[in-house]
Structures are given as structure tokens and as C-alpha cells.
Amino acid sequence: MLTQDFSRLVSLHMFFFFSFSISGIGASDTGKWAISPYSDREEITLEKVKKQREIALTSMVVNYQTDGTKENISEVGIAYVKNGRTIGQIKRELNGVTKDGSPIVISFSDIKEVSVIRTESIGPKIRALLKVWIFPDISPEQLVKERPTYSKLIEMYTAHERLWVEITNVNTGALSFVGKTWDRDKRVWIEAPPRRLQDFNARSRIEFLYSSLSPDDREGGKWKGNGQGLWWAIPSVFRDAAYPYRRRAVAS
């Protein structure tokens, strides 16, 4: 009887030991192959997150399609352009007003997608109602404090805003995306032709992408790049199994 009880105790102990070990391995491996500007074990500080957000701000890529042609602009900014010349400062944020007239500013580093709902003329000016998909809608301070998972970011910190933006003005010209494009023939980066917001319509999809990420055509669903600018992809985020930006597994 004592022998049987002892055997059962040992078996039970071994069961819990291996169950714990396997679950521990699974938890530690969820960050494997993740693409992020941070390492799995480094200390995440507010300064590091703000630095990565600044990198995102100045290096985003807009990808869009007009007249059936796919185009993109790298290191994208936005400015008024008149007669081929930029008028005023190039910004990397959308400035407008909400439906009730409240001012709103949305940083390029927080934008996932923009669409033009409609436009309307007000005297010599034209304004557009934009729908902006914001992700993540969280401050660097809140991110560092809360350490959310990717699933939590999707659930709690995704937002959609509508704002009116003045897109043409007799004095300042047309509000346009400006930046750089790759010249395949000369194999150099050149200034991209400005793309006016008034050229887009309700069917246009304007995506904001990270320059440090691109799909890996060797394996569907996998990515390549160094992840610079993914300011929100701290370890608590990329350890989540739902985190999408992962490299293809390479046998060691």
C-alpha cells in the first residue's frame, strides 16, 4: 500500500514538473523570431520608446493606389504645394478639426490607414473629411507603465477618428504628400512627385507602413527587416502569440 501511494506521488510530481516545464518553454518562445527594435531582455525605458517613435515619425511610407496604379512615398511628410514648390513647413502629422469644431492633431507614427470620405468647397477653399485608423492610440508614457500585450493593444488602443482638413487654398496651394521614391533605373532615392489629397476619393486606401518591415516572399505570413520605428513593439507586446511581425524560422 505504501509502495503504491509512493508511486502515485512520484507520478503526480513528475506530471506537474513536466507540465510546468513545457508551459515555461512555450512562454519563453513566444518572443522568438519576433521583429522589434527592442531585445527580449533589455530594460524598456520611456527614453527608448520616445526615440523609436521619433524614428517612425520621420520614416513612414505611404502606400496607395490611384487610377489602378500602385505607388508609394518614403519618408513621407505633408505640405501645401503650389506651382511645384512647397509652401511653408513639411509636417508629419494631420492637423484638422473634428465634427464639433475641436482641433485635432494625429502623428504619422500612430496612423495605420487614411481614407477620404468626401470633399466640399467653402468659397475659394476645399476641405476633405478624412477617416483615420489610429494604432496604437496610446502614449509612450502609458505604454511603458502598462506593458500591454499585443492583443490588449488591439482591443483597447485602436481608434478611428474623423476630421476635416483643408486640402486646397488659393494662397497656399494643394495639401500633398511629399517625400522620396526609389529610382529603379538610377538606383538612387529621388524626390517623389507630390501627391495631392484631392486626387483621392472614397475608394482610395492610403496605408501607412513601417520602412523597416516588408513581407518575406519566401514564406507567407512572415516578415523581414530590423523593426526600427515599431516604437510600441516592446517585449510584452511581441511575446504575445498574436503579434504578427515575425521572421521565418531558420534552423540553427
C-alpha positions in Angstrom: 0.0 0.0 0.0 2.8 2.4 0.9 4.6 1.5 -2.2 1.6 2.2 -4.4 1.0 5.6 -2.7 4.6 6.5 -3.1 4.5 5.6 -6.8 1.4 7.7 -7.3 3.1 10.6 -5.5 6.1 10.4 -7.7 4.0 10.1 -10.9 2.0 13.1 -9.8 5.1 15.1 -9.1 6.6 14.2 -12.4 3.4 15.2 -14.2 3.4 18.7 -12.7 7.2 19.1 -13.3 6.9 18.3 -17.0 3.7 20.3 -17.4 5.4 23.3 -15.8 8.5 22.9 -17.9 6.6 22.6 -21.2 4.4 25.7 -20.4 7.6 27.6 -19.4 9.2 26.7 -22.7 6.2 27.9 -24.6 6.0 31.2 -22.8 9.7 32.0 -23.4 9.5 31.0 -27.1 6.6 33.4 -27.9 9.2 36.2 -28.5 11.3 34.0 -30.8 11.7 35.3 -34.3 9.8 38.5 -33.4 10.9 41.7 -35.3 11.2 44.6 -32.9 13.7 47.4 -32.2 14.0 46.1 -28.7 15.6 42.9 -27.4 13.7 40.4 -25.2 15.7 41.1 -22.1 16.6 44.8 -22.3 15.2 47.4 -19.9 12.4 49.3 -21.6 12.6 53.0 -20.7 10.5 56.0 -21.7 13.5 57.5 -23.5 14.0 54.4 -25.7 10.3 54.3 -26.6 10.3 58.0 -27.5 13.4 57.6 -29.6 11.7 54.8 -31.6 8.6 56.9 -32.0 10.6 59.7 -33.5 12.2 57.2 -35.9 8.8 56.1 -37.0 7.6 59.7 -37.4 10.4 60.5 -40.0 10.5 57.2 -41.8 6.9 56.1 -42.5 5.9 55.0 -46.0 2.5 55.8 -47.6 1.2 53.1 -50.0 -1.8 53.9 -52.2 -3.4 53.2 -55.5 -4.8 55.8 -57.9 -6.1 55.0 -61.4 -5.2 51.4 -60.9 -1.5 52.2 -60.3 0.2 51.3 -57.0 2.5 53.9 -55.7 4.3 54.8 -52.5 6.2 57.6 -51.0 9.0 57.0 -48.4 10.0 59.3 -45.5 6.6 60.8 -46.1 5.6 64.2 -45.0 2.7 66.5 -45.8 2.8 70.1 -47.1 1.0 72.6 -49.3 2.4 72.6 -52.8 1.8 75.4 -55.3 3.3 75.6 -58.8 5.6 72.7 -57.9 7.0 74.4 -54.8 6.4 73.6 -51.2 4.8 76.4 -49.3 5.6 76.5 -45.6 6.9 73.7 -43.4 6.7 70.0 -44.2 4.9 68.3 -41.4 4.4 64.7 -40.3 1.1 64.9 -38.7 -2.5 65.6 -39.8 -4.0 68.8 -38.5 -7.7 69.4 -38.6 -10.9 69.8 -36.7 -13.5 67.3 -35.5 -17.2 67.4 -36.4 -17.8 69.7 -33.4 -15.0 72.0 -34.4 -12.4 70.9 -31.9 -8.8 71.0 -33.1 -7.1 67.6 -33.5 -3.6 66.5 -34.4 -2.6 63.0 -35.3 1.0 62.0 -35.6 2.1 59.9 -38.6 3.8 57.5 -36.2 0.3 56.5 -34.9 -1.5 56.2 -38.2 -2.4 52.9 -39.8 -4.7 54.0 -42.6 -6.4 57.1 -44.0 -9.4 57.3 -46.3 -11.1 60.3 -47.9 -14.9 60.2 -47.1 -15.9 63.3 -49.0 -14.8 66.8 -50.0 -16.7 70.1 -50.0 -16.0 73.6 -51.3 -16.1 76.7 -49.0 -15.6 79.7 -51.1 -12.1 79.5 -52.6 -11.1 76.7 -50.3 -11.8 72.9 -50.4 -11.8 70.7 -47.4 -11.9 67.0 -47.0 -13.4 64.8 -44.4 -10.8 62.1 -43.5 -11.3 58.9 -41.6 -8.1 57.9 -39.8 -7.4 54.5 -38.4 -5.1 55.0 -35.4 -2.9 52.3 -34.0 -1.8 52.2 -31.3 -3.8 55.0 -29.7 -1.6 55.1 -26.6 1.1 57.4 -25.3 4.7 56.3 -24.8 4.2 57.0 -21.1 1.2 54.8 -20.9 2.8 52.1 -22.9 5.8 51.9 -20.6 3.7 52.0 -17.5 1.1 49.4 -18.5 3.3 47.0 -20.6 0.2 45.6 -22.5 0.2 42.6 -24.8 -0.4 42.9 -28.5 -3.9 41.6 -28.0 -4.6 44.2 -25.4 -3.3 46.9 -27.8 -5.7 45.8 -30.5 -8.6 45.5 -28.1 -8.1 48.7 -26.1 -5.9 51.0 -28.1 -7.3 51.0 -31.6 -9.2 54.1 -32.6 -11.0 55.7 -35.6 -11.2 59.5 -35.9 -12.9 61.7 -38.4 -11.5 65.1 -39.1 -11.9 68.0 -41.5 -8.7 69.1 -43.2 -8.3 72.0 -45.6 -6.8 70.5 -48.8 -6.7 73.4 -51.2 -6.3 77.1 -50.7 -5.8 79.8 -53.3 -2.8 81.2 -51.4 -1.1 78.1 -50.2 -1.9 75.6 -52.9 -2.8 71.9 -52.6 -2.2 69.8 -49.5 0.0 67.0 -50.7 2.1 64.0 -49.5 5.8 64.6 -50.2 8.9 62.6 -49.7 11.2 60.2 -51.6 10.8 57.4 -54.1 13.3 54.8 -55.4 14.5 55.3 -59.0 15.0 51.8 -60.3 17.0 52.8 -63.3 19.5 55.0 -61.5 19.2 53.0 -58.3 19.0 56.1 -56.1 16.4 57.8 -53.9 14.9 60.8 -55.5 12.3 63.4 -54.6 8.8 61.9 -55.2 6.2 63.9 -57.2 3.8 65.4 -54.7 0.5 63.5 -54.4 -2.4 65.9 -53.7 -5.0 64.7 -51.2 -7.7 65.9 -53.7 -6.6 63.1 -56.0 -8.0 60.5 -53.6 -11.6 59.5 -53.3 -13.8 57.3 -51.1 -12.5 54.2 -52.7 -8.8 55.1 -52.1 -6.9 53.3 -49.4 -3.9 55.1 -48.1 -1.8 52.8 -45.9 0.9 54.0 -43.5 3.7 51.4 -43.4 7.0 51.0 -41.5 10.0 51.4 -43.7 11.8 48.7 -41.7 9.3 46.0 -42.4 8.4 44.1 -45.6 6.7 40.8 -46.3 9.1 37.8 -46.8 8.1 36.3 -50.1 9.9 33.1 -49.1 7.1 32.2 -46.6 3.6 33.6 -46.4 2.7 35.5 -43.3 6.4 36.1 -42.4 8.3 39.4 -42.4 11.8 40.7 -42.8 13.5 43.9 -41.6 15.1 45.3 -38.4 11.9 46.7 -36.9 13.2 50.2 -36.4 10.3 52.5 -35.7 8.0 49.9 -34.3 8.0 52.0 -31.1 5.1 50.2 -29.5 6.6 46.6 -30.0 8.1 46.2 -26.5 8.7 42.7 -25.1 5.2 42.4 -23.5 3.8 43.1 -27.0 5.9 40.8 -29.1 5.8 37.9 -26.7 2.1 37.7 -27.4 1.5 34.8 -29.8 -0.9 37.1 -31.8 2.0 39.5 -32.6 2.2 39.4 -36.4 5.7 40.6 -37.3 7.9 37.6 -37.2 10.8 36.3 -39.3 10.7 32.9 -40.9 12.2 30.3 -38.7 15.8 29.3 -39.6 17.2 26.0 -38.4 20.1 26.5 -36.0 
